[in-house]
Amino acid sequence: MKKSISIWMFPEDWTLEQICQTTKDAGYDAIELSFNEVGPLSLKGTEKDALQVKETVEKAGLEIASLASGLFWTYSLTSDDATTRQKAKDIVKGMLQAAHWLGTDCILVVPGAVDVFFNPASEVVPYDVVYERSLAALKELAPVAEDFKVSIGLENVWNKFLLSPLEMARFIDEIDSPYVGAYFDAGNVLFAGYPQDWIRILGDRIKRVHIKDYRKSIGNADGFVNLLEGDVPWPEVMKALKDIGYTGYVTAEVLPPYKYDGGQLAHDACAAMNKIFQL
């Protein structure tokens, strides 16, 4: 398994060069980049823009683990608004193209949402409607992923959708494409289950792995903490990953309140990952 870090763990005003140098100095193998509303990795970005990003990352001696995006909380594949749903599909297509240019073979996609937990004003879409819309959209997008040879990794997030590993496994199997799988987040499931169960049930459907830690006693989004400071059963998680033969990227996505700390969080998380990987 290779150690990776989310670009979201760095100060927003840092240059990519600063981020990559800190990532390398901290001891990571790779970085997960972000597809944004504007910028070189966006729907307005060009191949030249993406290749410049790739060059910067590789110059620092790093690999590109995957491409994520926070845009799916604004543009949901399952929104009641058809224009919003189309924008979400366009974002997935843009991410697949950008990932192809970057030379990475996986993107992170939020498959839809019943609501947005951090936005009380968000629309609330019935669960069954979310399921049907998400399934239809991803069946439409799967051939695009196959054309680019880039996998769509569906992340288990706090979206009140795909709430069990059995359901997520069934959902992925219904899409029936080798280029659609799971982007499994070990910390996100802790409030309602055990990550080792998810890993074993999802098995080789897992394309990528996120790790963060969580304190169950807090019970809300404030419970996310740095690695080894919460309740994730890391020995069981690592054993489960080894049992299914996972050898890919494991990306730290640690977003506690002190995330913008000048890069120290990156060093702390990597030191914790070194301990976790030895379990």
C-alpha positions in Angstrom: 0.0 0.0 0.0 1.2 3.5 -0.8 0.7 6.6 1.4 -1.1 9.5 -0.1 -2.5 12.8 1.2 -5.5 14.9 0.2 -4.7 18.3 -1.1 -7.5 19.6 1.2 -5.2 19.2 4.2 -3.1 22.2 3.2 -3.7 25.9 3.5 -5.9 27.2 0.7 -3.4 30.0 -0.2 -0.5 27.6 -0.7 0.9 27.1 -4.2 1.0 23.6 -5.7 4.8 23.7 -5.4 4.6 24.4 -1.7 2.0 21.6 -1.2 4.0 19.1 -3.2 7.3 19.9 -1.4 5.7 19.5 2.0 4.0 16.3 0.9 7.4 14.9 -0.2 9.2 16.1 2.9 6.6 14.5 5.2 7.2 11.1 3.6 4.2 10.5 1.3 4.3 8.6 -2.0 1.5 10.5 -3.7 -1.1 13.2 -3.5 -4.9 13.3 -4.2 -5.7 16.5 -6.2 -9.0 18.4 -6.4 -11.3 19.2 -9.4 -12.7 22.7 -8.7 -15.2 25.2 -10.0 -12.4 27.2 -11.6 -8.7 26.7 -12.2 -6.4 24.3 -14.1 -8.4 21.3 -12.9 -11.9 22.3 -13.7 -14.4 22.2 -16.5 -12.6 25.2 -17.9 -9.2 23.6 -17.6 -7.3 22.4 -20.7 -4.9 19.5 -21.4 -2.0 21.9 -21.2 -3.2 23.0 -17.7 -3.5 19.4 -16.5 0.0 18.5 -17.9 1.5 21.5 -16.1 0.0 20.2 -12.8 1.2 16.7 -13.5 4.7 18.1 -14.2 4.8 20.0 -10.9 3.7 16.9 -8.9 6.2 14.6 -10.6 9.0 17.1 -10.3 8.5 16.8 -6.5 9.0 13.0 -6.8 5.3 12.2 -6.2 2.5 10.3 -7.9 -1.0 11.4 -8.4 -3.2 9.0 -6.4 -6.6 10.1 -7.6 -8.8 13.1 -8.3 -11.5 14.2 -5.9 -14.0 17.1 -5.9 -16.2 18.9 -3.4 -18.5 20.0 -6.1 -20.9 17.2 -5.8 -22.3 18.7 -2.6 -23.5 21.6 -4.7 -24.2 19.8 -7.9 -25.7 16.4 -7.0 -26.3 13.6 -9.4 -29.6 13.1 -7.7 -31.0 16.6 -7.3 -34.6 17.4 -8.0 -33.3 20.0 -10.5 -32.5 18.5 -13.9 -30.1 21.3 -14.7 -28.1 20.5 -11.6 -28.1 16.8 -12.3 -26.7 17.5 -15.8 -24.0 19.8 -14.3 -23.0 16.9 -12.0 -22.7 14.5 -14.9 -20.6 17.1 -16.8 -18.3 17.4 -13.7 -17.9 13.6 -13.7 -17.0 13.6 -17.4 -14.6 16.5 -16.9 -12.9 14.7 -14.0 -12.5 11.6 -16.1 -10.9 13.6 -18.8 -8.6 15.5 -16.4 -7.6 12.2 -14.6 -6.7 10.8 -18.0 -4.5 13.8 -18.7 -2.9 13.6 -15.3 -2.2 9.9 -15.7 -4.2 8.7 -12.7 -6.8 6.0 -13.0 -9.4 6.9 -10.4 -11.7 9.7 -9.5 -13.8 10.2 -6.4 -17.5 10.7 -6.9 -20.3 11.3 -4.4 -23.1 9.2 -5.8 -25.9 11.4 -4.7 -27.5 12.6 -1.5 -30.8 12.6 0.4 -29.6 15.8 2.0 -26.5 17.8 2.7 -25.7 17.3 6.4 -23.8 20.6 6.8 -26.4 22.7 4.9 -29.8 22.9 6.7 -31.2 24.7 3.7 -30.4 21.8 1.3 -33.1 20.0 -0.6 -34.3 16.7 0.8 -34.7 14.0 -1.9 -36.5 10.7 -1.1 -34.2 7.8 -0.7 -35.7 5.7 -3.4 -35.6 8.6 -5.9 -31.9 9.1 -5.0 -31.2 5.4 -5.7 -33.0 5.4 -9.1 -31.4 8.7 -10.2 -27.9 7.7 -9.1 -28.1 4.3 -10.7 -29.3 5.8 -14.0 -26.6 8.5 -14.0 -23.8 6.1 -13.2 -24.9 3.6 -15.8 -24.8 6.4 -18.3 -21.3 7.5 -17.1 -19.7 4.1 -16.9 -19.0 3.8 -20.6 -17.2 7.2 -20.4 -15.1 5.9 -17.6 -14.3 2.8 -19.7 -13.3 5.0 -22.7 -10.8 6.9 -20.5 -9.7 3.8 -18.6 -10.3 5.7 -15.4 -12.4 4.3 -12.6 -15.2 6.1 -10.8 -14.9 5.5 -7.1 -18.1 6.0 -5.2 -17.4 7.3 -1.7 -19.4 6.4 1.4 -20.1 9.9 2.8 -22.6 11.4 5.2 -25.3 11.6 2.5 -27.9 9.3 4.1 -27.6 7.1 1.0 -26.0 3.6 0.6 -26.0 3.2 4.3 -24.7 -0.4 4.5 -21.9 -2.3 2.8 -24.4 -4.8 1.5 -26.4 -2.1 -0.2 -23.3 -0.4 -1.7 -22.0 -3.7 -3.0 -25.4 -4.5 -4.6 -25.6 -1.0 -6.1 -22.1 -1.3 -7.6 -23.0 -4.7 -9.0 -26.2 -3.3 -10.6 -24.1 -0.8 -12.5 -22.1 -3.8 -13.8 -18.9 -2.0 -14.9 -15.3 -2.8 -14.0 -14.7 0.9 -14.0 -17.2 1.7 -11.3 -16.4 0.7 -7.7 -16.0 2.0 -4.2 -13.8 4.8 -2.8 -13.9 3.5 0.8 -13.5 5.9 3.7 -12.7 4.1 6.9 -13.6 7.0 9.2 -16.9 7.9 7.6 -18.6 4.6 8.6 -17.7 4.6 12.2 -20.8 6.4 13.4 -23.0 3.6 12.3 -20.8 0.5 11.7 -17.4 -1.1 11.5 -15.0 -0.3 8.7 -13.6 -3.9 8.6 -17.1 -5.2 7.7 -17.3 -2.8 4.9 -13.9 -3.7 3.6 -14.5 -7.4 3.5 -18.0 -7.1 2.0 -16.9 -4.6 -0.7 -13.8 -6.6 -1.4 -12.3 -6.1 -4.8 -14.9 -3.5 -5.6 -12.7 -1.1 -3.6 -10.7 1.2 -6.0 -9.2 3.6 -3.4 -9.1 4.1 0.4 -9.4 7.2 2.5 -8.5 7.2 6.1 -9.4 9.6 8.9 -10.3 9.1 12.5 -13.5 9.7 14.5 -14.6 10.0 18.1 -17.9 8.2 18.5 -18.7 10.0 21.8 -19.0 13.3 20.0 -21.5 12.0 17.4 -21.4 14.7 14.9 -19.0 16.2 12.3 -16.9 17.7 15.1 -15.9 14.1 16.0 -13.4 13.9 13.1 -9.9 14.1 14.5 -6.3 13.3 13.5 -5.3 9.7 12.9 -4.8 7.6 16.1 -6.8 10.2 18.1 -10.2 8.6 17.6 -12.0 5.2 17.7 -11.2 3.6 14.3 -10.0 0.1 15.0 -6.9 0.4 12.9 -5.5 -3.2 13.5 -8.8 -4.6 12.2 -8.9 -2.2 9.3 -5.4 -3.1 8.2 -6.0 -6.8 8.6 -9.2 -6.5 6.5 -7.3 -4.6 3.7 -4.6 -7.2 3.7 -7.2 -10.0 3.7 -8.8 -8.7 0.5 -5.4 -8.1 -1.1 -5.6 -4.3 -1.4 -2.3 -2.9 -2.4 -3.3 0.5 -3.8 -3.2 4.1 -2.4 -4.3 4.9 1.1 -5.0 8.7 1.3 -5.1 10.6 4.5 -8.1 13.0 4.5 -7.9 14.5 7.9 -10.0 17.7 8.2 -10.3 18.7 11.9 -10.7 22.3 12.8 -6.9 22.9 12.9 -6.4 21.7 9.3 -4.8 24.9 8.1 -1.7 24.8 10.3 1.1 25.5 7.9 1.7 21.9 7.0 2.3 20.3 10.4 -0.9 18.3 10.0 0.6 16.6 7.0 3.7 15.5 9.0 1.6 14.4 11.9 -0.8 12.3 9.7 2.1 10.7 7.9 3.8 9.7 11.2 0.5 8.2 12.3 0.1 6.4 8.9 3.6 4.8 9.4 2.3 3.3 12.7 -1.0 2.2 11.2 0.8 0.5 8.2 2.9 -1.5 10.7 -0.2 -3.0 12.3 
